[in-house]
Each structure stands twice: as structure tokens, then as C-alpha cells.
């Protein structure tokens, strides 16, 4: 297990360097001049030149890149052009809001998705199966922004049951609508993956043997089949959770949630280069860490992975 973990971590490092490089060149990909976006319409050349020197934009690309990596190693993303605050402080201030939303959405996705998938596999070919899969198709196909607006209209404007937007000082009522909006596509996909994996497992000999011994069908599905069907489910859950933590831009914008996704969108709209670079790099690292955790969880679920063995080679 230790060798498997070290191998995965070493693969993590070159990817991290690649992400840092892409993040740096965002400065050159984005249109416009970052210095002019700071000073506005009225400026003088002396001020422009001074700002270019402070931002090292008067240096060659290689020198700027080396300076960027040096600051990155210290978790220094510079200061926001708009607010003047350190970008790292702004990111770290908003990440807990995104984390709370991501955990709530992921909990909804896992509970609803796995439950629907197991139920559909249990009632395979019947009405319950067709209804569950039909609902999942709708969930996957439904745009997030449309569902968010629909939920606000129904539960906030018409029924007056839940607040339409904002954080509300941490009140759970403000979390319900954005969490369900963020979770809907993930829950639908988890349901389909769970059903597919479960149907593959129930055809295995060990399931037939358990049934022959008189083990109740519910126990066969949940205790035996579901455990061995977890690998593709973990992949979907881990990937979705990483994307949730990386900033649910649309959901946070629709519900005015003060998280990382909304911070990133505001930075893009205001052409705040340091904030964009810092947010993109941070979100990429979070996504990579989640994927690394998913890889390591494979070895815990299936010992054959950490030993490099597969069922076909045994």
C-alpha cells in the first residue's frame, strides 16, 4: 500500500507543474492589458511604466515565469487588482462556503443516487426500474441554471418556503436550494452507474451461490453486490466532489452564494488577473487532491489494485 501511495504522489508532481504553467500563461491568453485594466481610462505613461515594473511585466517571459513559480511555492498569488487584498486570503476566506455547499450536495447525490440505483437493479425490468432511469435521464439532461431558477420560482416565489438566495448567516434554509441544484446531475449519474454496476455483479457466481444458500435478496444486493460494485461509483462520486469543491460557478452565481465559484466569475468579469490565476490554480490542485484520494481509495476497496494484480492474471 505504501509503494502504491508513493507512486501516485510522484505522478502528482509533474501534473502540478503543468497546472502552474497553464495558470501562468493565462496572463497572455486573456485579451487586453492587465495594467490598463487597473488604471482605468485616465492614466499617464509614468504610472503605467511603474506598475509594469512592480508586476515584472517589463521582464522577459522566462523571468516572469520563474518569479511566478517562486511566489507560488510560498502560496503567494499576489494582490487583487480590484480589492488590493492578498489573493490567497480571499480564496481561503471563500473556500469554506464552497466546501459546505459541496458536502451538502455530495451527501444528497450519494444518498439519492445509490438508493435509486440499487432499487432499480433490484426491480430490474419493472416499472420502478423504468421510472428511476427515466428520472435520471431528465436529471442528467437538465441545465443547472434552468433548474436553479425553477426551484427559486417554485419554493421561494410561489410557495414562500425557502429563501431565494444568499448565505443567511449560515442558516440551513439557505443551503437547501443550491445544494439540490448542484446535486441533481450528479445524483442522476450516480444512479445510472450504480444500477449498471449492480447488474454486472448480480450475474456473478458468488451472488448465485448466496441466493442458493437462502440469503435474503436485499442482503445479497446491499452487502455483497454493492460492495463489489463500488469502484465505478467511487470514481463518479470523487470526480463530482472535486468539481463541486473547485467552485460551482453557475450554482453559486444563481443563488448569490459567497463561495469560490462566484469569486472566480467576478474576477473574470473584472479582468482581475492575480485573482484568476490564484483561483484557477487552487481549484486545479483541489481537484487533483480529490482524484488522488479516489485513486488511493481504490486500493482500499480492491486489494488487487495496490498489488498490481487483476482478476484475469490471477
C-alpha positions in Angstrom: 0.0 0.0 0.0 2.9 2.4 0.8 4.5 1.8 -2.6 1.2 2.4 -4.4 0.7 5.7 -2.4 4.2 7.0 -3.2 3.8 6.1 -6.8 0.6 8.1 -7.1 2.1 11.1 -5.2 5.1 11.2 -7.5 2.8 11.3 -10.5 1.0 14.2 -8.8 4.1 16.5 -9.0 4.6 16.9 -12.8 0.8 17.4 -13.2 1.1 20.2 -10.6 3.9 21.9 -12.5 1.8 21.6 -15.7 -1.2 23.3 -14.0 1.1 26.0 -12.7 2.4 26.7 -16.2 -1.0 26.8 -17.7 -2.1 29.2 -14.9 0.8 31.5 -15.6 0.1 31.8 -19.3 -3.5 32.8 -18.6 -2.0 36.3 -18.3 -1.1 36.1 -22.0 -4.2 34.2 -23.3 -6.7 36.7 -21.8 -7.3 39.7 -24.1 -6.3 43.2 -23.1 -3.6 44.7 -21.0 -3.8 44.0 -17.2 -2.1 47.2 -16.3 -4.6 49.3 -18.3 -7.5 47.4 -16.6 -6.1 48.6 -13.3 -5.7 52.3 -14.0 -8.9 52.8 -16.0 -9.3 55.4 -18.7 -7.3 58.3 -17.2 -3.6 57.5 -16.7 -0.2 58.7 -17.6 2.7 56.8 -19.0 4.8 57.2 -15.9 2.2 55.4 -13.8 1.8 52.7 -16.4 5.6 52.1 -16.5 5.8 52.0 -12.7 3.0 49.4 -12.5 4.7 47.3 -15.2 7.9 47.2 -13.2 6.1 46.3 -10.0 4.3 43.4 -11.7 7.5 42.4 -13.5 5.8 42.8 -16.9 8.8 44.7 -18.2 10.9 41.5 -17.9 11.1 38.6 -20.4 8.6 35.8 -20.2 11.2 33.4 -18.8 12.0 35.8 -15.9 8.3 36.4 -15.2 7.7 32.6 -15.2 10.5 32.0 -12.7 9.2 34.8 -10.5 5.7 33.3 -10.7 6.9 29.8 -9.6 8.9 31.3 -6.8 5.9 33.1 -5.4 3.7 30.1 -6.0 6.0 27.9 -3.8 5.2 30.3 -1.0 1.5 30.3 -1.8 1.7 33.9 -2.8 -0.7 34.7 -5.6 -0.1 38.4 -5.4 -2.8 41.0 -4.6 -6.1 41.6 -6.3 -6.2 44.4 -8.8 -9.7 45.3 -7.7 -9.7 45.0 -3.9 -6.0 45.2 -3.1 -6.3 42.2 -0.8 -3.9 39.2 -1.0 -5.5 36.7 -3.4 -4.7 33.7 -1.1 -6.6 35.4 1.8 -9.6 36.0 -0.5 -9.6 32.4 -1.7 -9.2 30.9 1.8 -12.0 33.2 3.0 -14.4 31.9 0.4 -13.4 28.2 0.3 -15.3 27.2 3.5 -18.6 28.4 1.9 -17.9 26.3 -1.2 -16.8 23.3 1.0 -20.1 23.5 2.9 -22.2 23.6 -0.3 -20.1 20.8 -1.9 -20.5 18.5 1.2 -24.3 19.0 1.3 -24.7 18.5 -2.4 -22.5 15.4 -2.4 -24.5 13.9 0.5 -27.7 14.4 -1.4 -26.2 12.9 -4.6 -24.8 9.8 -2.8 -28.0 9.1 -0.8 -30.4 9.6 -3.7 -28.2 8.2 -6.4 -27.1 5.0 -4.8 -30.6 4.4 -3.3 -32.2 4.8 -6.7 -29.6 2.7 -8.5 -29.9 -0.2 -6.0 -33.7 -0.1 -6.2 -33.6 0.0 -10.0 -31.3 -3.0 -10.1 -33.4 -4.9 -7.5 -36.6 -4.3 -9.6 -34.7 -4.6 -12.9 -37.0 -4.5 -15.9 -40.0 -3.4 -13.9 -41.9 -0.2 -13.5 -39.7 1.0 -10.7 -36.6 0.5 -12.8 -38.1 2.4 -15.8 -39.3 5.3 -13.7 -35.9 5.6 -11.8 -33.9 5.6 -15.1 -36.3 8.0 -16.8 -36.0 10.4 -13.9 -32.2 10.0 -14.0 -32.1 10.9 -17.8 -34.1 14.1 -17.0 -31.7 14.9 -14.2 -28.6 14.5 -16.4 -30.1 16.5 -19.2 -31.5 19.4 -17.2 -29.3 22.5 -17.2 -28.2 23.7 -13.8 -29.2 27.3 -14.4 -32.7 26.3 -15.5 -33.2 24.1 -12.5 -32.0 26.7 -10.1 -34.3 29.4 -11.5 -37.2 26.9 -11.5 -36.6 25.9 -7.8 -36.4 29.6 -6.8 -39.7 30.3 -8.6 -41.5 27.3 -7.1 -40.2 27.2 -3.5 -39.4 30.9 -2.9 -41.8 33.0 -5.0 -44.8 30.7 -5.2 -44.7 28.7 -2.0 -42.6 31.0 0.2 -41.0 28.1 1.8 -37.3 28.8 1.3 -35.1 31.9 0.7 -34.3 32.5 -2.9 -30.6 33.4 -2.5 -27.8 34.4 -0.2 -26.0 32.8 2.7 -28.2 33.9 5.6 -25.6 33.8 8.2 -25.2 30.0 7.8 -28.9 29.1 8.2 -29.6 25.6 6.7 -32.7 27.0 4.9 -30.3 29.0 2.6 -28.4 25.8 1.8 -31.2 23.6 0.6 -32.0 25.0 -2.9 -28.4 25.5 -4.0 -27.4 22.0 -2.7 -30.2 20.3 -4.5 -29.5 22.3 -7.7 -25.8 21.3 -7.6 -26.6 17.7 -6.7 -29.2 16.9 -9.3 -27.0 15.9 -12.3 -24.5 14.0 -10.0 -27.3 12.1 -8.3 -28.8 11.1 -11.7 -25.4 9.9 -13.0 -24.6 8.0 -9.7 -28.0 6.3 -10.0 -27.3 5.0 -13.5 -23.7 3.9 -12.7 -24.9 2.1 -9.6 -27.6 0.3 -11.5 -25.2 -0.7 -14.2 -22.5 -1.9 -11.8 -25.1 -3.8 -9.7 -26.5 -5.6 -12.7 -23.0 -6.7 -13.7 -22.3 -8.0 -10.2 -25.6 -9.9 -9.8 -24.7 -12.2 -12.7 -21.5 -13.3 -10.9 -21.3 -16.8 -9.4 -20.9 -15.7 -5.8 -24.2 -13.9 -6.0 -25.9 -17.0 -7.3 -24.2 -19.0 -4.5 -25.5 -16.6 -1.9 -29.0 -16.8 -3.3 -28.8 -20.6 -3.3 -28.0 -20.6 0.4 -31.2 -18.7 1.0 -29.7 -15.3 1.8 -32.4 -12.6 1.5 -32.4 -10.7 -1.7 -32.0 -7.3 0.0 -28.9 -8.6 1.9 -27.5 -10.1 -1.3 -27.7 -6.8 -3.1 -26.6 -4.4 -0.4 -24.0 -6.4 1.5 -22.5 -8.4 -1.4 -23.2 -6.9 -4.8 -23.0 -3.2 -3.8 -19.6 -3.7 -2.1 -18.1 -5.1 -5.2 -19.8 -2.5 -7.4 -18.2 0.4 -5.6 -15.2 1.2 -7.8 -17.1 2.9 -10.7 -19.4 4.6 -8.1 -16.3 5.9 -6.2 -14.9 7.3 -9.5 -18.1 9.3 -10.2 -18.5 10.5 -6.7 -14.9 11.5 -6.4 -14.9 13.4 -9.7 -18.1 15.2 -8.9 -17.0 16.1 -5.4 -13.8 17.5 -6.9 -15.7 19.6 -9.3 -18.0 20.8 -6.5 -15.0 21.9 -4.4 -13.4 23.5 -7.4 -16.2 26.1 -7.4 -19.7 25.5 -8.7 -19.7 28.7 -10.7 -23.3 28.6 -12.0 -24.9 27.4 -8.8 -23.1 29.9 -6.6 -23.9 32.8 -9.1 -27.6 31.9 -9.3 -28.1 31.7 -5.5 -25.6 34.5 -4.7 -23.6 32.0 -2.6 -20.3 33.7 -1.4 -18.1 30.8 -2.5 -15.0 30.2 -4.7 -17.0 29.8 -7.9 -18.6 33.2 -7.6 -15.3 34.8 -6.6 -13.7 33.3 -9.8 -16.5 34.6 -12.0 -16.3 38.1 -10.5 -12.5 38.0 -11.1 -13.0 37.0 -14.8 -15.6 39.7 -15.4 -13.4 42.4 -13.8 -10.2 41.0 -15.5 -8.5 40.6 -12.2 -5.5 38.6 -13.4 -3.9 37.6 -10.0 -7.3 36.5 -8.7 -8.0 34.5 -11.8 -4.6 32.8 -11.7 -4.8 32.1 -8.0 -8.4 30.7 -8.2 -7.7 28.5 -11.2 -4.5 27.1 -9.6 -6.2 26.5 -6.3 -9.2 24.8 -7.9 -7.0 22.6 -10.1 -5.0 21.5 -7.0 -8.2 20.7 -5.1 -9.5 18.6 -8.0 -6.2 16.8 -8.2 -6.1 16.1 -4.5 -9.6 14.6 -4.6 -8.6 12.4 -7.6 -5.5 11.3 -5.7 -7.7 10.4 -2.7 -10.0 8.4 -5.1 -7.0 6.5 -6.5 -5.9 5.6 -3.0 -9.4 4.5 -2.1 -9.4 2.0 -5.0 -6.6 0.2 -3.3 -8.6 0.1 -0.1 -11.7 -1.2 -1.8 -9.9 -3.7 -4.1 -6.6 -5.0 -2.8 -5.7 -6.4 -6.3 -5.1 -2.8 -7.4 -2.4 -2.0 -4.9 -0.6 -5.3 -5.7 -0.8 -4.7 -9.4 -2.9 -7.8 -10.0 -6.1 -8.1 -11.9 -8.7 -10.9 -12.0 -7.6 -12.0 -15.4 -4.0 -12.6 -14.2 -4.8 -14.5 -11.0 
